[in-house]
């Protein structure tokens, strides 16, 4: 609705990838952890038709507690959630007005559901965007890495090198790296929040969530074993 796939925006995406991926004889794996990137699936495909895309998802309860831990004080956490909701695509703003809750956890959970929904919509349109869960990646490191190498068309001889990445903290220099903020809290949102998110996910987006941790069980095109 905002003309996000306008020609000038597609040119910007192409230029950005050219800056990130400077060598034509190399293969690049670009990871974007920012909220609302799920809305850009169709834009990236239009800008760079031959790119391979992967959708990584995680238990919504775990994601919400991680964001709360990273962002710190509840007031700031709530302010960030409010700002992001105000800048989401109009279709999701309309849904939010119909189901709106005051809690910050509910706000963040709703934004995550919108990311999931963008992936669902692209798959319904016939896009073969593969998906995998963070939980599957962590619990089945070797099988996951083998599958990822195969998906990327890389030689399985690279398996030992690829597995060594699990021993590194890729965010060690970031303000939210483990060394700076420690391990995230394992405390889950309250039961009423879990129930609200599960209900909204199914009724508004067609996303089935496991009750105890809000793990999505019907994500399309999963290529690795989920938990």
Buried (B, 14 or more C-beta within 10 A) or exposed (E): EEEEBEEEBBEEBBEEBEEEBEEEEEEEEEEEEEBBBBBBBBBBBBBBEEEEBBBEBBBBBBBBBBBBBBBEEEEEBBEBBEEBBEEBBEEBBEBBEEEEBEBBBBBBBBBBBBBBBBBBBBBEEEBEBBBBBBBBBEEBBEEBBBBBBEBEEBEEEEBEEBBEEEEEEEBEEBEBEEEEBEEBEEEBBEEEBBEBBBEBBEEBBEBEBBEEBBBBEEBBBBBBBBB
